[in-house]
Amino acid sequence: MHPRLSRITGMVTLLLGFAVAFWVVFGRPHYWEGDMVWLRRGLALGALGAISLAARLIFPAAKGDAPDEAPE
């Protein structure tokens, strides 16, 4: 993927992850009961996963970043 497209996709994913996380923390899901609590937890984990994915898209690892040998 082209670096500029990767960073744009990462920023959009980051904003979407933040939006869902803020909605889960401050929004309507506090009043969900029963099985809907599991949906709320899934949304929270999905938002964290999206933020993690966004970090990988914004800052991709290059081949030269990893050391060839373990330090002694």
C-alpha distances in whole Angstrom, upper triangle without the diagonal:
4,6,8,7,6,10,11,10,12,15,16,15,18,20,20,21,24,25,26,27,29,31,31,33,35,35,37,36,39,41,40,42,42,39,37,37,35,33,33,32,29,28,28,26,23,23,23,20,18,19,18,14,14,15,12,10,12,13,10,13,13,15,18,18,20,23,25,28,30,32,35
4,6,5,6,9,10,11,12,14,16,16,18,20,21,22,24,26,27,28,30,31,33,34,36,36,38,38,40,43,42,44,45,42,39,39,37,35,35,34,31,29,30,28,25,25,24,22,20,20,19,16,15,16,14,11,11,12,11,13,13,16,18,18,21,24,26,29,31,32,36
4,6,5,6,9,10,10,12,14,15,16,18,20,21,22,24,25,26,28,30,31,32,34,34,37,36,39,42,41,43,44,41,39,38,36,34,34,33,30,29,28,27,24,23,23,21,18,18,17,15,13,13,12,9,8,9,8,11,11,14,16,16,19,22,24,27,29,30,34
4,5,5,6,9,10,11,12,14,15,17,18,20,21,23,24,26,27,29,30,31,33,33,36,35,38,41,40,43,44,41,39,38,37,34,33,33,31,28,28,27,25,23,23,22,19,18,18,16,13,14,13,10,9,11,11,14,15,18,19,19,22,26,28,31,32,33,37
4,5,5,6,8,10,11,12,14,15,16,18,20,21,23,24,26,27,28,30,31,31,34,33,36,39,38,40,41,39,36,36,34,31,31,31,28,26,26,25,22,21,22,20,17,17,17,14,12,14,13,9,9,12,12,15,16,19,21,21,23,27,29,32,33,35,39
4,6,5,6,9,10,10,12,14,15,16,18,20,21,22,24,26,27,28,30,30,32,32,34,37,36,38,39,36,34,34,32,29,29,28,26,24,24,23,20,19,19,17,14,14,14,11,9,10,9,5,6,9,8,12,13,17,19,18,20,24,26,29,30,32,35
4,5,5,6,9,10,10,12,14,15,16,18,20,21,22,24,25,26,28,29,31,31,33,36,35,38,39,37,34,33,32,29,28,28,26,24,23,22,20,18,18,17,14,13,13,11,8,9,9,6,4,8,9,13,14,18,19,18,21,24,27,30,30,32,35
4,5,5,6,9,10,11,12,14,15,17,18,20,21,23,24,26,27,27,30,29,32,35,34,37,38,36,33,33,31,29,28,28,26,23,23,23,20,18,19,17,14,14,15,13,10,11,12,9,8,11,13,16,18,21,23,22,25,28,31,33,34,35,39
4,5,5,6,8,10,11,12,14,15,16,18,20,21,22,24,26,26,28,27,30,33,32,34,35,33,30,30,28,26,25,25,22,20,20,20,17,15,16,15,11,12,13,10,8,10,11,7,8,12,12,16,18,21,23,22,24,28,30,33,33,35,39
4,5,5,6,9,10,10,12,14,15,16,18,20,21,22,24,24,27,26,29,31,30,33,34,32,29,29,27,25,24,23,21,19,18,18,15,13,14,12,9,9,10,7,4,7,8,5,5,9,10,14,16,20,22,20,22,26,28,31,31,32,36
4,5,5,6,9,10,10,12,14,15,16,18,20,21,22,23,25,25,28,30,30,33,34,32,29,29,28,25,24,23,22,19,19,19,16,14,14,14,11,9,11,10,7,9,11,8,7,11,13,17,19,23,24,22,25,28,31,33,33,34,38
4,5,5,6,9,10,11,12,14,15,16,18,20,21,21,23,23,26,29,28,31,32,30,27,27,26,23,22,22,20,17,18,18,15,13,14,14,10,10,13,11,8,11,13,10,10,14,16,19,22,25,27,25,27,31,34,36,36,37,41
4,6,5,6,9,10,11,12,14,15,16,18,20,20,22,21,24,27,26,29,30,27,25,24,23,20,19,19,17,14,15,14,11,9,11,10,6,7,9,8,6,9,11,9,10,13,14,18,21,24,26,24,26,29,32,34,34,35,39
4,5,5,6,9,10,10,12,14,15,16,18,19,21,21,23,26,25,28,30,28,25,24,23,21,19,19,17,15,14,14,12,9,10,10,7,5,8,8,5,8,10,10,9,12,14,18,21,24,26,23,25,28,31,33,33,34,38
4,5,5,6,9,10,10,12,14,15,16,17,19,19,22,25,24,28,29,28,24,24,23,21,19,19,18,15,14,15,13,10,12,13,9,8,12,12,9,11,14,13,12,16,18,21,24,28,29,27,29,32,35,37,37,38,41
4,5,5,6,9,10,11,12,14,15,15,17,17,20,22,22,25,26,24,21,21,20,17,16,17,15,12,12,13,11,8,11,11,8,8,12,11,10,13,15,14,14,17,19,22,26,29,31,28,30,33,36,38,38,39,42
4,5,5,6,9,10,11,12,14,14,17,16,18,21,20,23,25,23,20,19,18,16,14,14,13,10,9,10,8,5,7,8,5,5,9,10,8,11,14,13,14,17,18,21,25,28,29,27,28,31,34,36,35,36,40
4,6,5,6,8,10,10,12,13,16,16,17,20,20,23,25,24,21,20,20,17,15,15,15,11,10,12,11,7,8,11,9,7,11,12,11,12,15,15,15,18,20,23,26,30,31,28,29,33,36,37,36,37,41
4,5,5,6,9,10,10,10,13,14,16,19,19,22,24,23,19,19,19,16,14,15,15,11,11,13,12,8,11,13,11,10,14,15,13,16,18,18,18,21,23,26,29,33,34,31,33,36,39,41,40,41,44
4,6,5,6,9,10,9,12,11,14,16,16,19,21,19,16,15,15,13,10,12,11,7,8,10,9,6,9,11,10,10,14,14,14,16,19,19,19,22,24,26,30,33,35,32,33,36,39,41,40,41,44
4,5,5,6,8,9,12,11,13,16,16,19,20,19,16,15,15,13,10,11,11,8,6,9,9,6,8,11,10,9,13,14,14,16,18,19,19,21,23,26,29,32,34,31,32,35,38,39,38,39,42
4,5,5,6,7,11,11,12,15,16,19,22,21,18,16,17,15,12,13,14,11,9,12,12,9,11,14,13,12,16,17,16,18,21,21,21,23,26,28,32,35,36,33,35,38,41,42,41,41,44
4,5,5,5,7,8,10,13,13,17,19,19,15,14,15,13,10,12,13,10,9,13,13,10,13,15,14,14,18,19,18,20,23,23,23,26,28,31,34,37,39,36,37,40,43,45,43,44,47
4,6,6,7,6,8,11,11,14,16,16,12,11,12,10,7,9,10,7,7,10,11,9,11,14,14,14,17,19,19,21,23,24,24,26,28,31,34,37,39,36,36,40,42,43,42,43,46
4,6,9,8,8,11,12,15,18,18,15,13,14,13,9,10,13,10,8,12,13,11,12,16,16,15,18,20,20,21,24,25,25,27,29,31,35,38,39,36,37,40,43,43,42,42,45
4,7,8,8,11,13,16,19,20,16,15,17,16,12,14,16,13,12,15,16,14,16,19,18,18,21,23,22,23,27,27,27,29,31,34,37,40,42,39,40,42,46,47,45,46,48
4,6,7,9,11,14,17,18,14,13,16,14,11,13,15,12,12,16,16,14,17,19,19,19,22,23,23,25,28,28,28,30,32,35,39,42,43,40,41,44,47,48,47,48,51
4,6,6,8,11,15,15,12,12,14,12,10,13,15,13,13,17,17,16,19,21,21,21,24,25,25,27,30,30,30,33,35,38,41,44,46,43,44,47,50,51,49,50,53
4,5,5,9,12,12,8,8,11,9,6,10,12,10,10,14,15,14,16,19,19,20,22,24,24,26,28,29,30,32,34,36,40,42,44,41,42,45,47,48,47,48,51
4,6,8,12,13,10,9,12,12,8,11,14,13,12,16,17,16,18,21,21,22,24,26,26,28,30,31,32,34,36,38,41,44,46,43,43,46,49,49,48,49,51
4,6,10,12,9,9,13,12,10,13,16,15,15,18,19,19,21,24,24,25,27,29,29,31,34,34,35,37,39,41,45,47,49,46,46,49,52,53,51,52,55
4,7,8,6,6,9,9,8,11,13,13,14,17,18,18,20,22,23,24,26,27,28,30,32,33,34,36,38,40,43,46,48,45,45,48,51,51,50,51,54
4,6,6,6,9,10,10,12,14,15,16,18,19,20,22,24,25,26,28,30,31,33,34,35,37,39,40,42,45,48,50,47,46,49,52,52,50,52,54
4,5,6,8,10,11,12,14,15,17,18,20,21,23,24,26,27,29,30,31,33,35,36,37,39,40,42,45,48,50,47,46,49,51,52,50,52,54
4,5,6,7,9,10,11,13,15,16,17,19,21,22,23,25,26,27,29,31,32,33,35,37,38,39,43,45,47,44,44,47,49,49,48,50,52
4,5,5,6,9,10,11,13,14,15,17,19,20,21,23,24,25,27,29,30,31,33,35,36,38,41,43,46,43,43,46,48,49,47,49,52
4,5,5,6,9,10,11,12,14,15,17,18,20,21,23,24,26,28,29,30,32,33,34,36,40,42,44,41,41,44,46,47,45,46,49
4,5,5,6,9,10,11,12,14,15,16,18,20,21,22,24,26,27,28,30,32,32,34,38,40,42,39,38,41,43,44,42,44,47
4,5,5,6,9,10,10,12,14,15,16,18,20,21,22,24,26,26,28,30,31,33,36,38,41,38,38,41,43,44,43,45,47
4,5,5,6,9,10,11,13,14,15,17,19,20,21,23,25,26,27,29,30,32,36,38,40,37,37,40,43,44,42,44,46
4,5,5,6,8,10,11,12,14,16,17,18,20,21,23,24,26,27,28,30,34,36,38,35,35,38,40,41,39,40,43
4,5,5,6,9,10,10,12,14,15,16,18,20,21,22,24,26,26,28,32,34,36,33,33,36,38,39,38,40,42
4,5,5,6,9,10,10,12,14,15,16,18,20,21,22,24,25,27,31,33,36,33,33,36,39,40,39,40,43
4,5,5,6,9,10,11,13,14,15,17,19,20,21,23,24,26,30,32,34,31,31,34,37,38,37,38,41
4,5,5,6,9,10,11,12,14,16,17,18,20,21,22,24,27,30,32,29,29,32,34,35,34,35,38
4,5,5,6,9,10,10,12,14,15,16,18,20,21,23,26,29,31,28,28,32,34,35,34,36,39
4,5,5,6,9,10,10,13,14,15,16,18,20,22,26,28,30,27,28,31,34,35,34,36,39
4,5,5,6,9,10,11,13,14,15,17,18,20,24,26,28,25,25,28,31,32,31,32,35
4,5,5,6,9,10,11,12,14,16,16,18,22,24,26,23,23,27,29,30,30,31,34
4,5,5,6,9,10,10,12,14,15,18,21,24,26,23,24,28,30,32,31,33,36
4,5,5,6,9,10,10,12,14,16,20,23,25,22,23,26,29,31,30,31,34
4,5,5,7,9,10,11,12,14,17,20,22,19,20,23,26,27,26,28,31
4,5,5,6,9,10,10,13,16,19,21,19,19,23,25,27,27,29,32
4,5,5,6,8,10,13,16,19,21,19,20,24,27,29,28,30,33
4,5,5,6,8,11,14,17,18,16,17,21,24,26,25,27,30
4,6,5,5,8,11,14,16,14,15,19,21,23,23,25,29
4,6,6,9,12,15,17,15,17,21,23,26,26,28,32
4,6,10,12,16,17,15,18,21,24,26,27,28,32
4,7,9,13,14,11,14,17,20,23,23,24,28
4,6,10,12,10,12,16,18,21,22,23,27
4,7,8,7,8,12,14,17,18,20,23
4,5,5,8,11,13,16,18,19,23
4,6,6,9,10,14,16,18,21
4,6,7,9,12,14,16,19
4,6,9,12,13,14,18
4,6,9,10,12,16
4,6,7,9,12
4,7,9,12
4,6,9
4,6
4
